[in-house]
């Protein structure tokens, strides 16, 4: 018997409007994260580390940055036809009778690319979100899907009932078969025996091929506005007798992480959530471990030179504490604390960077002071500039200031 064929599809078309100005020129999955990565990298790594090497990345909004990242950093050789990471821009492939139609939702994005699933002859299709930070052994989820004979398996994240209203939520029976799916309900239901905890959907699904074909062909109407898995497909599947299982993400085993529950999953959909997730990385024992060699986290290789620290005098010393930084960065007589620095960042003498996220090619002038800020790419900070020190001064420059007081400097800003 031939091995079952599993195809990965990553939904990477999100606008990420709540992350503006970081998403003014890029989609949410293309936003840099953790010094050298982009958000999309974590979904791709989850497939790669689960031995799923046939991957389509579905893009739509402001996709140029994401396209260049995938093309430069994520490619296989040309000899194995089933090993690929291929970008699929919105092509208005269906609904010719309506005129051009972009992807109108998560399910519509897959529906408009059913020909790719046909060409691959997939037995199972893993449809995953491309804009979350987490590690997941997808093979383990597939094994449960096969063992239970499910038509659909939904990755489920148990969270406090008070926070679940922002997500699709599930009610399940004692075998974790889904009995009801509610999209962002005002009063999310709790688990049986634990009313304070709600099962939320992570937006990651495994479909048996037959069920996916039937559900999309049956439900997709040409005049329907928007079509999502959570809001449309899953409720319809439940109403029509399809077997829908929940998969407990907390039980997902990660090699090199034995004895520790897999509980880290972040939707970095707001600037404050994005900032806090980056700040977690510089802790002594961060929640999200970038250094697990049994679960490598790959990304685009920029062939950067090594990081360098220069000057060592009493008042002029290049130094960094509790900080991660990518290649090509030079700490030149300045001090960096509790921060995340991208590639080719330069901090000049007597400058101070504290609790901040600096993207690639940021240049911090002498005597400058940056605190609790996110500075996007290609910003030259003039000598003596203060960011995150005086809110009135930051507001006068037009910088966005979050509810938690984080200052955001847009890409290429000129002082």
Secondary structure, DSSP 8 states (H G I E B T S, - for coil): -----EEEEEE-----GGGTTTTSSS-GGGSEETTTEETHHHHHHHHHHTT--EEEEEE-SS-HHHHHHHHHH----SS-TT-EEEEEE----S-GGG------SHHHHHHTTHHHHHHHT-SEEEEEESS-EE---HHHHHHHHHHHT-SEEEEEEEEEGGGGGGSEEEEE-TT-BEEEEEES-SS---BTTBTTEEEEEEEEEEEEHHHHHHHHHHH--TT-S---IIIIIHHHHHHTT--EEEEEGGG---TT-TTS----EE---SHHHHHHHHHHTTSTT-SS-S--TTS------------EEE-BSSS-B-EEES-EE-TT-EEES-EEES-EE-TT-EE-TT-EEES-EE-TT-EE-TT-EEESEEE-TT-EE-TT-EESS-HHHHHHTT-EE-TT--EEE-TT---
